[in-house]
């Protein structure tokens, strides 16, 4: 039931938001990859009340040690028939988390960015440290970068008239 005050509020605009998720598996098998990906996707969908028709696309990655199947197949199994889906391998980083499946979903929603629920399961929980634990960038470093950078060079000159 909508109250009178809710009816008078302007609707929030729909924007494309990124929703992240990650999980891990213990074996490079089709069954393990699809089961873990379905679990992650189901929780993302439920936590965000996501409807398939609102999903523009999803990009799945796996670490290079996973190649038994495409994790995007799990999204198709959950009814994402019309969303653009793509799979790739994650870059190899020393001491990176092995056997990991990640997803970035482009979702059309009226939710604010702070209202999005990102889902990290199993060993992938370690990938999302609390933002307060991230190292700060010294102000001197930022100032030094900006001091020597020409911000005007960022503007596109389609006619090539500016030098």
C-alpha atoms as one frame of an Amber mdcrd trajectory, in Angstrom:
protein
   0.000   0.000   0.000   1.371   3.426  -0.951   0.866   6.286   1.461  -0.146
   9.751   0.292   3.311  11.135   1.131   4.977   8.364  -0.926   2.750   9.154
  -3.898   3.939  12.780  -3.864   7.647  11.902  -3.838   9.325  12.070  -7.238
  10.614   8.726  -8.441  14.354   8.283  -8.304  15.957   8.130 -11.750  17.059
   4.776 -13.105  20.818   4.539 -13.490  23.168   1.779 -14.526  24.960   0.529
 -11.399  27.755  -1.985 -11.029  27.180  -4.942  -8.750  30.204  -7.031  -7.795
  30.502 -10.553  -6.560  33.139 -13.216  -6.101  33.402 -16.773  -4.876  35.837
 -19.655  -4.977  35.766 -23.344  -5.828  37.889 -26.279  -4.685  38.033 -28.036
  -8.062  38.257 -27.106 -11.735  35.146 -28.994 -12.756  32.051 -27.916 -14.644
  29.881 -28.916 -11.682  31.926 -26.991  -9.102  32.122 -23.823 -11.224  28.409
 -23.792 -12.043  27.312 -24.614  -8.480  29.457 -21.865  -6.934  28.458 -19.330
  -9.590  24.745 -20.130  -9.195  25.073 -19.735  -5.420  26.794 -16.347  -5.810
  24.317 -15.168  -8.443  21.276 -16.318  -6.484  22.441 -14.414  -3.406  23.213
 -11.275  -5.461  19.759 -11.473  -7.082  17.953 -11.973  -3.765  19.983  -9.399
  -1.815  19.313  -6.709  -4.429  15.813  -7.772  -5.544  17.214  -7.896  -9.078
  14.975  -8.736 -12.051  16.506 -10.284 -15.198  14.943  -7.636 -17.469  16.808
  -4.886 -15.572  20.243  -6.419 -16.197  22.107  -4.889 -19.119  25.130  -7.166
 -18.995  27.421  -9.213 -16.804  31.128  -9.864 -17.119  32.388 -13.020 -15.457
  36.056 -13.731 -14.893  37.900 -16.713 -13.517  41.448 -17.120 -12.428  43.480
 -18.958 -15.073  43.309 -22.189 -13.068  39.569 -22.443 -13.900  38.642 -23.402
 -17.441  36.246 -26.363 -17.206  33.214 -24.264 -18.255  31.922 -20.739 -18.693
  30.519 -19.327 -15.425  28.013 -17.266 -17.454  26.131 -20.494 -18.084  24.963
 -20.299 -14.446  23.296 -16.929 -15.164  21.488 -18.456 -18.142  20.361 -21.314
 -15.893  18.863 -18.679 -13.545  16.834 -17.107 -16.371  19.130 -14.396 -17.699
  18.319 -15.127 -21.335  18.417 -11.579 -22.732  21.323 -10.026 -20.815  24.652
  -9.729 -22.605  27.071 -12.098 -20.856  30.816 -12.373 -21.318  33.552 -14.462
 -19.711  37.290 -13.907 -19.459  40.286 -14.669 -17.301  41.358 -12.463 -14.429
  44.852 -11.023 -14.609  47.498 -13.038 -12.779  48.740 -11.195  -9.723  51.420
 -12.594  -7.397  49.754 -13.971  -4.266  46.307 -13.486  -5.865  43.395 -15.625
  -4.732  43.353 -18.889  -6.738  40.293 -20.798  -7.972  38.233 -17.606  -7.967
  35.156 -16.604  -9.977  34.214 -12.919 -10.160  31.303 -11.056 -11.696  30.540
  -7.432 -12.538  26.850  -6.923 -13.295  25.599  -3.773 -15.042  22.160  -3.272
 -13.513  19.559  -0.611 -14.366  18.085   0.431 -11.028  16.780   3.373  -9.070
  18.833   2.342  -6.035  21.627   4.574  -4.811  25.157   3.199  -5.061  25.251
   2.874  -1.264  22.170   0.624  -1.399  23.781  -1.983  -3.654  24.705  -5.259
  -1.959  27.967  -6.748  -3.245  28.419 -10.443  -2.463  31.722 -12.119  -1.579
  31.512 -15.787  -0.599  33.812 -18.562   0.564  37.521 -17.649   0.329  36.630
 -14.569  -1.747  35.495 -12.769   1.424  39.137 -11.703   1.744  38.881  -9.679
  -1.504  36.629  -7.002  -0.017  38.408  -5.431   2.949  36.609  -2.763   4.881
  37.202   0.544   3.108  38.640   1.983   6.321  41.565  -0.451   6.071  42.614
   0.721   2.604  45.880   2.686   2.650  45.468   6.428   2.192  47.220   8.312
  -0.592  49.433  11.073   0.821  48.171  14.537  -0.161  51.697  15.433  -1.313
  51.560  12.643  -3.883  48.260  13.900  -5.303  49.513  17.498  -5.344  52.711
  16.469  -7.178  50.727  14.636  -9.865  48.355  17.552 -10.434  51.158  20.122
 -10.413  52.660  18.786 -13.626  49.461  17.760 -15.363  47.641  19.924 -17.911
  43.948  19.400 -17.178  43.039  21.215 -20.418  44.673  18.346 -22.320  41.740
  16.161 -21.287  39.267  18.118 -23.426  38.579  16.664 -26.840  39.270  18.982
 -29.770  37.428  17.358 -32.724  38.792  19.906 -35.221  42.383  19.671 -33.980
  42.652  23.460 -33.774  44.154  23.717 -30.280  47.836  23.142 -29.778
